[in-house]
Amino acid sequence: MIRVFLPYHLRTLAQCDAEVKIDVEPPCTAANLIDALERTYPSLRGAILELESRQRRPKIRFFACKEDISHAAMDKPLPEGIVNGDEPFMIVGAISGG
């Protein structure tokens, strides 16, 4: 089980707690994790990744083991701390403005 932390707007959309546990089919990658998350919480489909391109939305960031992996390849294996549940995979809404 992988622990996933969701920001307020996504947990409101999914009607779930801040942290959820998701089963991910190997290999454990960000792409597979988001796919599993969207299967479990269908209301999140299109909120994290663009529907057509399956690219990360611009205002969404991914963190694994306290490292920003937002620009890493979506098919890159996640760190061991995420895979074994020691650390949560964090989906964070970016802030912009002036």
Phi and psi restraints in degrees (range 20) as a CNS / XPLOR table:
assign (resid 1 and name C) (resid 2 and name N)
       (resid 2 and name CA) (resid 2 and name C) 1.0 -102.9 20.0 2
assign (resid 2 and name N) (resid 2 and name CA)
       (resid 2 and name C) (resid 3 and name N) 1.0 133.9 20.0 2
assign (resid 2 and name C) (resid 3 and name N)
       (resid 3 and name CA) (resid 3 and name C) 1.0 -86.5 20.0 2
assign (resid 3 and name N) (resid 3 and name CA)
       (resid 3 and name C) (resid 4 and name N) 1.0 131.3 20.0 2
assign (resid 3 and name C) (resid 4 and name N)
       (resid 4 and name CA) (resid 4 and name C) 1.0 -126.1 20.0 2
assign (resid 4 and name N) (resid 4 and name CA)
       (resid 4 and name C) (resid 5 and name N) 1.0 126.7 20.0 2
assign (resid 4 and name C) (resid 5 and name N)
       (resid 5 and name CA) (resid 5 and name C) 1.0 -98.6 20.0 2
assign (resid 5 and name N) (resid 5 and name CA)
       (resid 5 and name C) (resid 6 and name N) 1.0 128.3 20.0 2
assign (resid 5 and name C) (resid 6 and name N)
       (resid 6 and name CA) (resid 6 and name C) 1.0 -112.1 20.0 2
assign (resid 6 and name N) (resid 6 and name CA)
       (resid 6 and name C) (resid 7 and name N) 1.0 142.1 20.0 2
assign (resid 6 and name C) (resid 7 and name N)
       (resid 7 and name CA) (resid 7 and name C) 1.0 -72.0 20.0 2
assign (resid 7 and name N) (resid 7 and name CA)
       (resid 7 and name C) (resid 8 and name N) 1.0 165.9 20.0 2
assign (resid 7 and name C) (resid 8 and name N)
       (resid 8 and name CA) (resid 8 and name C) 1.0 -51.6 20.0 2
assign (resid 8 and name N) (resid 8 and name CA)
       (resid 8 and name C) (resid 9 and name N) 1.0 -48.5 20.0 2
assign (resid 8 and name C) (resid 9 and name N)
       (resid 9 and name CA) (resid 9 and name C) 1.0 -65.1 20.0 2
assign (resid 9 and name N) (resid 9 and name CA)
       (resid 9 and name C) (resid 10 and name N) 1.0 -33.6 20.0 2
assign (resid 9 and name C) (resid 10 and name N)
       (resid 10 and name CA) (resid 10 and name C) 1.0 -77.3 20.0 2
assign (resid 10 and name N) (resid 10 and name CA)
       (resid 10 and name C) (resid 11 and name N) 1.0 -37.6 20.0 2
assign (resid 10 and name C) (resid 11 and name N)
       (resid 11 and name CA) (resid 11 and name C) 1.0 -69.3 20.0 2
assign (resid 11 and name N) (resid 11 and name CA)
       (resid 11 and name C) (resid 12 and name N) 1.0 -30.8 20.0 2
assign (resid 11 and name C) (resid 12 and name N)
       (resid 12 and name CA) (resid 12 and name C) 1.0 -66.5 20.0 2
assign (resid 12 and name N) (resid 12 and name CA)
       (resid 12 and name C) (resid 13 and name N) 1.0 -43.7 20.0 2
assign (resid 12 and name C) (resid 13 and name N)
       (resid 13 and name CA) (resid 13 and name C) 1.0 -61.7 20.0 2
assign (resid 13 and name N) (resid 13 and name CA)
       (resid 13 and name C) (resid 14 and name N) 1.0 -42.4 20.0 2
assign (resid 13 and name C) (resid 14 and name N)
       (resid 14 and name CA) (resid 14 and name C) 1.0 -84.4 20.0 2
assign (resid 14 and name N) (resid 14 and name CA)
       (resid 14 and name C) (resid 15 and name N) 1.0 -12.0 20.0 2
assign (resid 14 and name C) (resid 15 and name N)
       (resid 15 and name CA) (resid 15 and name C) 1.0 54.9 20.0 2
assign (resid 15 and name N) (resid 15 and name CA)
       (resid 15 and name C) (resid 16 and name N) 1.0 56.4 20.0 2
assign (resid 15 and name C) (resid 16 and name N)
       (resid 16 and name CA) (resid 16 and name C) 1.0 -138.9 20.0 2
assign (resid 16 and name N) (resid 16 and name CA)
       (resid 16 and name C) (resid 17 and name N) 1.0 177.5 20.0 2
assign (resid 16 and name C) (resid 17 and name N)
       (resid 17 and name CA) (resid 17 and name C) 1.0 -75.4 20.0 2
assign (resid 17 and name N) (resid 17 and name CA)
       (resid 17 and name C) (resid 18 and name N) 1.0 170.7 20.0 2
assign (resid 17 and name C) (resid 18 and name N)
       (resid 18 and name CA) (resid 18 and name C) 1.0 -62.2 20.0 2
assign (resid 18 and name N) (resid 18 and name CA)
       (resid 18 and name C) (resid 19 and name N) 1.0 -35.9 20.0 2
assign (resid 18 and name C) (resid 19 and name N)
       (resid 19 and name CA) (resid 19 and name C) 1.0 -118.6 20.0 2
assign (resid 19 and name N) (resid 19 and name CA)
       (resid 19 and name C) (resid 20 and name N) 1.0 130.1 20.0 2
assign (resid 19 and name C) (resid 20 and name N)
       (resid 20 and name CA) (resid 20 and name C) 1.0 -122.8 20.0 2
assign (resid 20 and name N) (resid 20 and name CA)
       (resid 20 and name C) (resid 21 and name N) 1.0 160.2 20.0 2
assign (resid 20 and name C) (resid 21 and name N)
       (resid 21 and name CA) (resid 21 and name C) 1.0 -114.6 20.0 2
assign (resid 21 and name N) (resid 21 and name CA)
       (resid 21 and name C) (resid 22 and name N) 1.0 131.2 20.0 2
assign (resid 21 and name C) (resid 22 and name N)
       (resid 22 and name CA) (resid 22 and name C) 1.0 -127.5 20.0 2
assign (resid 22 and name N) (resid 22 and name CA)
       (resid 22 and name C) (resid 23 and name N) 1.0 135.5 20.0 2
assign (resid 22 and name C) (resid 23 and name N)
       (resid 23 and name CA) (resid 23 and name C) 1.0 -83.6 20.0 2
assign (resid 23 and name N) (resid 23 and name CA)
       (resid 23 and name C) (resid 24 and name N) 1.0 128.6 20.0 2
assign (resid 23 and name C) (resid 24 and name N)
       (resid 24 and name CA) (resid 24 and name C) 1.0 -121.1 20.0 2
assign (resid 24 and name N) (resid 24 and name CA)
       (resid 24 and name C) (resid 25 and name N) 1.0 130.0 20.0 2
assign (resid 24 and name C) (resid 25 and name N)
       (resid 25 and name CA) (resid 25 and name C) 1.0 -68.7 20.0 2
assign (resid 25 and name N) (resid 25 and name CA)
       (resid 25 and name C) (resid 26 and name N) 1.0 137.2 20.0 2
assign (resid 25 and name C) (resid 26 and name N)
       (resid 26 and name CA) (resid 26 and name C) 1.0 -64.6 20.0 2
assign (resid 26 and name N) (resid 26 and name CA)
       (resid 26 and name C) (resid 27 and name N) 1.0 148.8 20.0 2
assign (resid 26 and name C) (resid 27 and name N)
       (resid 27 and name CA) (resid 27 and name C) 1.0 -75.7 20.0 2
assign (resid 27 and name N) (resid 27 and name CA)
       (resid 27 and name C) (resid 28 and name N) 1.0 149.2 20.0 2
assign (resid 27 and name C) (resid 28 and name N)
       (resid 28 and name CA) (resid 28 and name C) 1.0 -84.8 20.0 2
assign (resid 28 and name N) (resid 28 and name CA)
       (resid 28 and name C) (resid 29 and name N) 1.0 97.2 20.0 2
assign (resid 28 and name C) (resid 29 and name N)
       (resid 29 and name CA) (resid 29 and name C) 1.0 -123.1 20.0 2
assign (resid 29 and name N) (resid 29 and name CA)
       (resid 29 and name C) (resid 30 and name N) 1.0 166.5 20.0 2
assign (resid 29 and name C) (resid 30 and name N)
       (resid 30 and name CA) (resid 30 and name C) 1.0 -60.3 20.0 2
assign (resid 30 and name N) (resid 30 and name CA)
       (resid 30 and name C) (resid 31 and name N) 1.0 -40.0 20.0 2
assign (resid 30 and name C) (resid 31 and name N)
       (resid 31 and name CA) (resid 31 and name C) 1.0 -61.8 20.0 2
assign (resid 31 and name N) (resid 31 and name CA)
       (resid 31 and name C) (resid 32 and name N) 1.0 -46.8 20.0 2
assign (resid 31 and name C) (resid 32 and name N)
       (resid 32 and name CA) (resid 32 and name C) 1.0 -67.0 20.0 2
assign (resid 32 and name N) (resid 32 and name CA)
       (resid 32 and name C) (resid 33 and name N) 1.0 -36.1 20.0 2
assign (resid 32 and name C) (resid 33 and name N)
       (resid 33 and name CA) (resid 33 and name C) 1.0 -65.1 20.0 2
assign (resid 33 and name N) (resid 33 and name CA)
       (resid 33 and name C) (resid 34 and name N) 1.0 -46.4 20.0 2
assign (resid 33 and name C) (resid 34 and name N)
       (resid 34 and name CA) (resid 34 and name C) 1.0 -64.6 20.0 2
assign (resid 34 and name N) (resid 34 and name CA)
       (resid 34 and name C) (resid 35 and name N) 1.0 -39.2 20.0 2
assign (resid 34 and name C) (resid 35 and name N)
       (resid 35 and name CA) (resid 35 and name C) 1.0 -59.1 20.0 2
assign (resid 35 and name N) (resid 35 and name CA)
       (resid 35 and name C) (resid 36 and name N) 1.0 -46.2 20.0 2
assign (resid 35 and name C) (resid 36 and name N)
       (resid 36 and name CA) (resid 36 and name C) 1.0 -65.2 20.0 2
assign (resid 36 and name N) (resid 36 and name CA)
       (resid 36 and name C) (resid 37 and name N) 1.0 -38.5 20.0 2
assign (resid 36 and name C) (resid 37 and name N)
       (resid 37 and name CA) (resid 37 and name C) 1.0 -64.1 20.0 2
assign (resid 37 and name N) (resid 37 and name CA)
       (resid 37 and name C) (resid 38 and name N) 1.0 -42.6 20.0 2
assign (resid 37 and name C) (resid 38 and name N)
       (resid 38 and name CA) (resid 38 and name C) 1.0 -69.2 20.0 2
assign (resid 38 and name N) (resid 38 and name CA)
       (resid 38 and name C) (resid 39 and name N) 1.0 -31.1 20.0 2
assign (resid 38 and name C) (resid 39 and name N)
       (resid 39 and name CA) (resid 39 and name C) 1.0 -68.7 20.0 2
assign (resid 39 and name N) (resid 39 and name CA)
       (resid 39 and name C) (resid 40 and name N) 1.0 -39.2 20.0 2
assign (resid 39 and name C) (resid 40 and name N)
       (resid 40 and name CA) (resid 40 and name C) 1.0 -73.7 20.0 2
assign (resid 40 and name N) (resid 40 and name CA)
       (resid 40 and name C) (resid 41 and name N) 1.0 -39.0 20.0 2
assign (resid 40 and name C) (resid 41 and name N)
       (resid 41 and name CA) (resid 41 and name C) 1.0 -124.2 20.0 2
assign (resid 41 and name N) (resid 41 and name CA)
       (resid 41 and name C) (resid 42 and name N) 1.0 83.0 20.0 2
assign (resid 41 and name C) (resid 42 and name N)
       (resid 42 and name CA) (resid 42 and name C) 1.0 -57.8 20.0 2
assign (resid 42 and name N) (resid 42 and name CA)
       (resid 42 and name C) (resid 43 and name N) 1.0 -25.1 20.0 2
assign (resid 42 and name C) (resid 43 and name N)
       (resid 43 and name CA) (resid 43 and name C) 1.0 -67.3 20.0 2
assign (resid 43 and name N) (resid 43 and name CA)
       (resid 43 and name C) (resid 44 and name N) 1.0 -14.4 20.0 2
assign (resid 43 and name C) (resid 44 and name N)
       (resid 44 and name CA) (resid 44 and name C) 1.0 -85.0 20.0 2
assign (resid 44 and name N) (resid 44 and name CA)
       (resid 44 and name C) (resid 45 and name N) 1.0 -9.6 20.0 2
assign (resid 44 and name C) (resid 45 and name N)
       (resid 45 and name CA) (resid 45 and name C) 1.0 -60.3 20.0 2
assign (resid 45 and name N) (resid 45 and name CA)
       (resid 45 and name C) (resid 46 and name N) 1.0 121.9 20.0 2
assign (resid 45 and name C) (resid 46 and name N)
       (resid 46 and name CA) (resid 46 and name C) 1.0 89.8 20.0 2
assign (resid 46 and name N) (resid 46 and name CA)
       (resid 46 and name C) (resid 47 and name N) 1.0 -9.6 20.0 2
assign (resid 46 and name C) (resid 47 and name N)
       (resid 47 and name CA) (resid 47 and name C) 1.0 -86.6 20.0 2
assign (resid 47 and name N) (resid 47 and name CA)
       (resid 47 and name C) (resid 48 and name N) 1.0 -27.1 20.0 2
assign (resid 47 and name C) (resid 48 and name N)
       (resid 48 and name CA) (resid 48 and name C) 1.0 -103.3 20.0 2
assign (resid 48 and name N) (resid 48 and name CA)
       (resid 48 and name C) (resid 49 and name N) 1.0 -46.3 20.0 2
assign (resid 48 and name C) (resid 49 and name N)
       (resid 49 and name CA) (resid 49 and name C) 1.0 -116.2 20.0 2
assign (resid 49 and name N) (resid 49 and name CA)
       (resid 49 and name C) (resid 50 and name N) 1.0 146.4 20.0 2
assign (resid 49 and name C) (resid 50 and name N)
       (resid 50 and name CA) (resid 50 and name C) 1.0 -60.1 20.0 2
assign (resid 50 and name N) (resid 50 and name CA)
       (resid 50 and name C) (resid 51 and name N) 1.0 140.4 20.0 2
assign (resid 50 and name C) (resid 51 and name N)
       (resid 51 and name CA) (resid 51 and name C) 1.0 -61.4 20.0 2
assign (resid 51 and name N) (resid 51 and name CA)
       (resid 51 and name C) (resid 52 and name N) 1.0 -48.8 20.0 2
assign (resid 51 and name C) (resid 52 and name N)
       (resid 52 and name CA) (resid 52 and name C) 1.0 -77.6 20.0 2
assign (resid 52 and name N) (resid 52 and name CA)
       (resid 52 and name C) (resid 53 and name N) 1.0 -51.8 20.0 2
assign (resid 52 and name C) (resid 53 and name N)
       (resid 53 and name CA) (resid 53 and name C) 1.0 -84.4 20.0 2
assign (resid 53 and name N) (resid 53 and name CA)
       (resid 53 and name C) (resid 54 and name N) 1.0 -20.0 20.0 2
assign (resid 53 and name C) (resid 54 and name N)
       (resid 54 and name CA) (resid 54 and name C) 1.0 61.8 20.0 2
assign (resid 54 and name N) (resid 54 and name CA)
       (resid 54 and name C) (resid 55 and name N) 1.0 26.9 20.0 2
assign (resid 54 and name C) (resid 55 and name N)
       (resid 55 and name CA) (resid 55 and name C) 1.0 -92.2 20.0 2
assign (resid 55 and name N) (resid 55 and name CA)
       (resid 55 and name C) (resid 56 and name N) 1.0 150.2 20.0 2
assign (resid 55 and name C) (resid 56 and name N)
       (resid 56 and name CA) (resid 56 and name C) 1.0 -59.8 20.0 2
assign (resid 56 and name N) (resid 56 and name CA)
       (resid 56 and name C) (resid 57 and name N) 1.0 136.5 20.0 2
assign (resid 56 and name C) (resid 57 and name N)
       (resid 57 and name CA) (resid 57 and name C) 1.0 -65.7 20.0 2
assign (resid 57 and name N) (resid 57 and name CA)
       (resid 57 and name C) (resid 58 and name N) 1.0 147.0 20.0 2
assign (resid 57 and name C) (resid 58 and name N)
       (resid 58 and name CA) (resid 58 and name C) 1.0 -58.5 20.0 2
assign (resid 58 and name N) (resid 58 and name CA)
       (resid 58 and name C) (resid 59 and name N) 1.0 -32.8 20.0 2
assign (resid 58 and name C) (resid 59 and name N)
       (resid 59 and name CA) (resid 59 and name C) 1.0 -94.3 20.0 2
assign (resid 59 and name N) (resid 59 and name CA)
       (resid 59 and name C) (resid 60 and name N) 1.0 12.5 20.0 2
assign (resid 59 and name C) (resid 60 and name N)
       (resid 60 and name CA) (resid 60 and name C) 1.0 -111.8 20.0 2
assign (resid 60 and name N) (resid 60 and name CA)
       (resid 60 and name C) (resid 61 and name N) 1.0 137.1 20.0 2
assign (resid 60 and name C) (resid 61 and name N)
       (resid 61 and name CA) (resid 61 and name C) 1.0 -124.6 20.0 2
assign (resid 61 and name N) (resid 61 and name CA)
       (resid 61 and name C) (resid 62 and name N) 1.0 149.4 20.0 2
assign (resid 61 and name C) (resid 62 and name N)
       (resid 62 and name CA) (resid 62 and name C) 1.0 -114.7 20.0 2
assign (resid 62 and name N) (resid 62 and name CA)
       (resid 62 and name C) (resid 63 and name N) 1.0 135.7 20.0 2
assign (resid 62 and name C) (resid 63 and name N)
       (resid 63 and name CA) (resid 63 and name C) 1.0 -127.6 20.0 2
assign (resid 63 and name N) (resid 63 and name CA)
       (resid 63 and name C) (resid 64 and name N) 1.0 134.7 20.0 2
assign (resid 63 and name C) (resid 64 and name N)
       (resid 64 and name CA) (resid 64 and name C) 1.0 -132.5 20.0 2
assign (resid 64 and name N) (resid 64 and name CA)
       (resid 64 and name C) (resid 65 and name N) 1.0 122.2 20.0 2
assign (resid 64 and name C) (resid 65 and name N)
       (resid 65 and name CA) (resid 65 and name C) 1.0 53.5 20.0 2
assign (resid 65 and name N) (resid 65 and name CA)
       (resid 65 and name C) (resid 66 and name N) 1.0 46.7 20.0 2
assign (resid 65 and name C) (resid 66 and name N)
       (resid 66 and name CA) (resid 66 and name C) 1.0 64.0 20.0 2
assign (resid 66 and name N) (resid 66 and name CA)
       (resid 66 and name C) (resid 67 and name N) 1.0 17.7 20.0 2
assign (resid 66 and name C) (resid 67 and name N)
       (resid 67 and name CA) (resid 67 and name C) 1.0 -117.5 20.0 2
assign (resid 67 and name N) (resid 67 and name CA)
       (resid 67 and name C) (resid 68 and name N) 1.0 133.5 20.0 2
assign (resid 67 and name C) (resid 68 and name N)
       (resid 68 and name CA) (resid 68 and name C) 1.0 -72.8 20.0 2
assign (resid 68 and name N) (resid 68 and name CA)
       (resid 68 and name C) (resid 69 and name N) 1.0 113.6 20.0 2
assign (resid 68 and name C) (resid 69 and name N)
       (resid 69 and name CA) (resid 69 and name C) 1.0 -112.2 20.0 2
assign (resid 69 and name N) (resid 69 and name CA)
       (resid 69 and name C) (resid 70 and name N) 1.0 19.3 20.0 2
assign (resid 69 and name C) (resid 70 and name N)
       (resid 70 and name CA) (resid 70 and name C) 1.0 -56.1 20.0 2
assign (resid 70 and name N) (resid 70 and name CA)
       (resid 70 and name C) (resid 71 and name N) 1.0 -35.0 20.0 2
assign (resid 70 and name C) (resid 71 and name N)
       (resid 71 and name CA) (resid 71 and name C) 1.0 -100.4 20.0 2
assign (resid 71 and name N) (resid 71 and name CA)
       (resid 71 and name C) (resid 72 and name N) 1.0 4.4 20.0 2
assign (resid 71 and name C) (resid 72 and name N)
       (resid 72 and name CA) (resid 72 and name C) 1.0 -75.1 20.0 2
assign (resid 72 and name N) (resid 72 and name CA)
       (resid 72 and name C) (resid 73 and name N) 1.0 158.3 20.0 2
assign (resid 72 and name C) (resid 73 and name N)
       (resid 73 and name CA) (resid 73 and name C) 1.0 -60.8 20.0 2
assign (resid 73 and name N) (resid 73 and name CA)
       (resid 73 and name C) (resid 74 and name N) 1.0 136.3 20.0 2
assign (resid 73 and name C) (resid 74 and name N)
       (resid 74 and name CA) (resid 74 and name C) 1.0 -66.1 20.0 2
assign (resid 74 and name N) (resid 74 and name CA)
       (resid 74 and name C) (resid 75 and name N) 1.0 -20.2 20.0 2
assign (resid 74 and name C) (resid 75 and name N)
       (resid 75 and name CA) (resid 75 and name C) 1.0 -98.2 20.0 2
assign (resid 75 and name N) (resid 75 and name CA)
       (resid 75 and name C) (resid 76 and name N) 1.0 9.7 20.0 2
assign (resid 75 and name C) (resid 76 and name N)
       (resid 76 and name CA) (resid 76 and name C) 1.0 -76.7 20.0 2
assign (resid 76 and name N) (resid 76 and name CA)
       (resid 76 and name C) (resid 77 and name N) 1.0 134.9 20.0 2
assign (resid 76 and name C) (resid 77 and name N)
       (resid 77 and name CA) (resid 77 and name C) 1.0 -58.7 20.0 2
assign (resid 77 and name N) (resid 77 and name CA)
       (resid 77 and name C) (resid 78 and name N) 1.0 140.2 20.0 2
assign (resid 77 and name C) (resid 78 and name N)
       (resid 78 and name CA) (resid 78 and name C) 1.0 -76.3 20.0 2
assign (resid 78 and name N) (resid 78 and name CA)
       (resid 78 and name C) (resid 79 and name N) 1.0 154.9 20.0 2
assign (resid 78 and name C) (resid 79 and name N)
       (resid 79 and name CA) (resid 79 and name C) 1.0 -59.9 20.0 2
assign (resid 79 and name N) (resid 79 and name CA)
       (resid 79 and name C) (resid 80 and name N) 1.0 153.7 20.0 2
assign (resid 79 and name C) (resid 80 and name N)
       (resid 80 and name CA) (resid 80 and name C) 1.0 -57.3 20.0 2
assign (resid 80 and name N) (resid 80 and name CA)
       (resid 80 and name C) (resid 81 and name N) 1.0 -35.7 20.0 2
assign (resid 80 and name C) (resid 81 and name N)
       (resid 81 and name CA) (resid 81 and name C) 1.0 -60.6 20.0 2
assign (resid 81 and name N) (resid 81 and name CA)
       (resid 81 and name C) (resid 82 and name N) 1.0 -32.0 20.0 2
assign (resid 81 and name C) (resid 82 and name N)
       (resid 82 and name CA) (resid 82 and name C) 1.0 -76.7 20.0 2
assign (resid 82 and name N) (resid 82 and name CA)
       (resid 82 and name C) (resid 83 and name N) 1.0 -46.8 20.0 2
assign (resid 82 and name C) (resid 83 and name N)
       (resid 83 and name CA) (resid 83 and name C) 1.0 -60.6 20.0 2
assign (resid 83 and name N) (resid 83 and name CA)
       (resid 83 and name C) (resid 84 and name N) 1.0 -41.4 20.0 2
assign (resid 83 and name C) (resid 84 and name N)
       (resid 84 and name CA) (resid 84 and name C) 1.0 -90.9 20.0 2
assign (resid 84 and name N) (resid 84 and name CA)
       (resid 84 and name C) (resid 85 and name N) 1.0 4.9 20.0 2
assign (resid 84 and name C) (resid 85 and name N)
       (resid 85 and name CA) (resid 85 and name C) 1.0 83.7 20.0 2
assign (resid 85 and name N) (resid 85 and name CA)
       (resid 85 and name C) (resid 86 and name N) 1.0 8.4 20.0 2
assign (resid 85 and name C) (resid 86 and name N)
       (resid 86 and name CA) (resid 86 and name C) 1.0 -70.6 20.0 2
assign (resid 86 and name N) (resid 86 and name CA)
       (resid 86 and name C) (resid 87 and name N) 1.0 -34.7 20.0 2
assign (resid 86 and name C) (resid 87 and name N)
       (resid 87 and name CA) (resid 87 and name C) 1.0 -125.0 20.0 2
assign (resid 87 and name N) (resid 87 and name CA)
       (resid 87 and name C) (resid 88 and name N) 1.0 147.0 20.0 2
assign (resid 87 and name C) (resid 88 and name N)
       (resid 88 and name CA) (resid 88 and name C) 1.0 -83.3 20.0 2
assign (resid 88 and name N) (resid 88 and name CA)
       (resid 88 and name C) (resid 89 and name N) 1.0 148.5 20.0 2
assign (resid 88 and name C) (resid 89 and name N)
       (resid 89 and name CA) (resid 89 and name C) 1.0 -81.9 20.0 2
assign (resid 89 and name N) (resid 89 and name CA)
       (resid 89 and name C) (resid 90 and name N) 1.0 122.7 20.0 2
assign (resid 89 and name C) (resid 90 and name N)
       (resid 90 and name CA) (resid 90 and name C) 1.0 -106.5 20.0 2
assign (resid 90 and name N) (resid 90 and name CA)
       (resid 90 and name C) (resid 91 and name N) 1.0 128.0 20.0 2
assign (resid 90 and name C) (resid 91 and name N)
       (resid 91 and name CA) (resid 91 and name C) 1.0 -106.3 20.0 2
assign (resid 91 and name N) (resid 91 and name CA)
       (resid 91 and name C) (resid 92 and name N) 1.0 120.1 20.0 2
assign (resid 91 and name C) (resid 92 and name N)
       (resid 92 and name CA) (resid 92 and name C) 1.0 -124.1 20.0 2
assign (resid 92 and name N) (resid 92 and name CA)
       (resid 92 and name C) (resid 93 and name N) 1.0 137.3 20.0 2
assign (resid 92 and name C) (resid 93 and name N)
       (resid 93 and name CA) (resid 93 and name C) 1.0 -81.7 20.0 2
assign (resid 93 and name N) (resid 93 and name CA)
       (resid 93 and name C) (resid 94 and name N) 1.0 126.7 20.0 2
assign (resid 93 and name C) (resid 94 and name N)
       (resid 94 and name CA) (resid 94 and name C) 1.0 -75.1 20.0 2
assign (resid 94 and name N) (resid 94 and name CA)
       (resid 94 and name C) (resid 95 and name N) 1.0 153.5 20.0 2
assign (resid 94 and name C) (resid 95 and name N)
       (resid 95 and name CA) (resid 95 and name C) 1.0 -112.9 20.0 2
assign (resid 95 and name N) (resid 95 and name CA)
       (resid 95 and name C) (resid 96 and name N) 1.0 135.9 20.0 2
assign (resid 95 and name C) (resid 96 and name N)
       (resid 96 and name CA) (resid 96 and name C) 1.0 -140.7 20.0 2
assign (resid 96 and name N) (resid 96 and name CA)
       (resid 96 and name C) (resid 97 and name N) 1.0 168.4 20.0 2
assign (resid 96 and name C) (resid 97 and name N)
       (resid 97 and name CA) (resid 97 and name C) 1.0 131.5 20.0 2
assign (resid 97 and name N) (resid 97 and name CA)
       (resid 97 and name C) (resid 98 and name N) 1.0 -177.2 20.0 2
